[in-house]
Each structure stands twice: as structure tokens, then as C-alpha cells.
Amino acid sequence: MKKSVFFCFVFIALFAFMPLLASGQDYLGNLSKNPYAPNSTSNQFGAGSPFIPNSINNQFGQYGSPFSPKSVRNPFATQAPRLYDSQGNYRGKLSNNPFDPDSISNPYGKYGSHFSPDSINNPYGAGSRFGSDSPNNPFGPGWRIIGK
């Protein structure tokens, strides 16, 4: 009886996580200035550890290397990780590429401009340090980082 319940639980869990596994997406943590949140990239013992293979702070990993096309630090990255807020809204690419229209480093783009309400760089918009899920809020959860 106990084995059948266990296998039933495993079977249900596999189907629950199948869409995430099939899409080939990696959850890389949350972009946040909160150093105490376990999923924060500012937490050196959590998602921000330089020893985690998929961490954006790992300089030898695919998301932290200055040479990888998926890296946050590569100024020519073409497949940079994407940011999503707590409601699931797309908030741009976490990239150093100033020419990518979706990059948060593009000073003229929707997600990088200091004047755009959707930009992390606008202190009165999405990037406000008083926003509940803003990455600039030192007590908030931040935005999810999803890599492909």
C-alpha cells in the first residue's frame, strides 16, 4: 500500500513539472538586492553563490562567463536570461548588451531607459526601491531570472 502511494506521488510530480522540463528553461534565482533571501543573486550562500554551476555569479558557467552567448556579463550576448516579475510579466533581458532592444543595459530601450515605466533603471517606475517585488528593494523578493 505504501509503495503504491509513493509511486502515485512520483507520477503526479513528474506530470506537474513536465512543462518546465520540456521547455528547456533554467530557473537561475531572483534578481534582488536582498542579501538574506535564499533565491537572491545577492546572497553569496544562496542563488548568488559563485560555486553553483548555473549562477549568474559563476564566471566559468554559461550564465556568468564573459564569453558565453547566454551570459549576463557578455556585452555581445544573444541569448541572455530573461526577467519576470511576481505577476509573470516580462521585464527584459538581464544583459550587458547596450544594443539589444530588450536589454536592461540599453539606455534607449523599453527595459533600460531611465524614463520608461517598465525599466529597472527608473527609480520612479518598475525599478523603485519601494516597489514590493522590485529588484532594487533591499527587503523584497526581486524578479525571477529564467535562462534557456
N, C-alpha and C positions, 0 to 999 in steps of 0.2 A: 504494500500500500504506500509506504513512504517513498519508494523508488519511483513509482508512477507519478506521484505528486511532484517530485523533483524534476523528472523529465518533462512533465507538463509545464512547469515553470520555465525551464530552459527553452522549450519550444516557443512559448509565448514571448519570452525575452528576445529571442532571435528575430521573430517577426516584428517586434516593436522597434528594433534598431536596424533592421534591414535597409530602410531608405537611406539612412546616413552612411551605412557601409557601402551600398551600391553606388552612391553619388560620388564617392572618392574624395570626400571633403574631410579636412582635418580641423578639429577644434584646437586652437592654439592658446586659449586663455582669454582674458579680458584686458583691453587697453584701459588702464586705470592708474591714477596716481596714489591709490590706496596701498600702502606697503604691507598692510595686515590681512588683506583679503587673499585667500588661498589661490584663487584663479587670476589674480592681478599680475600683470607683467612687471610691476614694480616690486613685487615680493620676491626677493632673491632665494627664498626657500620654497616657493610655490611655482606657479607657471612662469615666473621670470628667471628661474634658475638657468645659468649658462651651461648646465650639465644635462638638461633634458634635450633629447635629440630634435624635437620639433619646436623648441623655444625660439622666439624671435631674438633672444639674447645670446644664443649659441652661435658664435662666429664661425663654426665649422659645419653647422646644419644648413639645410636647404632654405630655411626661412630667416636665417641671420647672417649668412655668408655674404660678403660684398661682391661675390661673383655669380651667385645663383640667380636665374631668371625669376625665381619665386621669392626672392629675399626682400626684406624690408629696407635693407641698407644699400642695395644695388641701385644706383641712380638711373640705370637703363633697364630695370626690371619690367617684364611684360606680363607676368602672372602673379603680381603681388597679392598678399592676403587682403581679404575684404572685411570691412567693419559693418556691424549691425547693432542697432540699439536694442533696448529691452523689449520694444514692441515689434521687433523684426524688420524695421525699416533699414534700407541700405544707406550707409553713411560714407561711402567712398572706399578707396584703396589705401591701405597702410603702406605707403611707398615714398621713397626719396626722389622719385622721377618727377621733375618740375614740368615736364611736357605732356604727361598723361592727363587727359581731361578729368579723370575720376580720382586722381591722386590728391591726398591731403597736403602735399607739398607744392601743388600748382597754385601760385598766388592769384591766378586769374580764373581758376576753375570753381565749380559749384561747391566742392568739398574742401577747398584750400584757401579760398578768399577770406579776408578779414571782414568782408561786408555781407557775405552770404549767410542767411539764417540757418542753413544746413551744414555750415562749416565748423569743424573742430577748432579752428583758429579764431572764430568770432566770439569774443568774451561776453557778448550780449545775446547770442543765439545758442546753437547746439553745444558750443564749447564753454558755456558759462560754468564757472566753478560752483554755482549754486544749484545747477540742474541735478535732479535726483540720480540720473544714470550717466551724467556727463563724465568723460574720461578725466576732465580737469578738476572734478570734485574729489578732494582727498579722503572723503569718507564713503563715496559711492562705489557701486559695483563696476562701473565703466561699460564699455561696448565690447561685444564678442568679436573675436578675430577668427575668421574662417579661411583656411588655406586650401588650395586644390592640388 
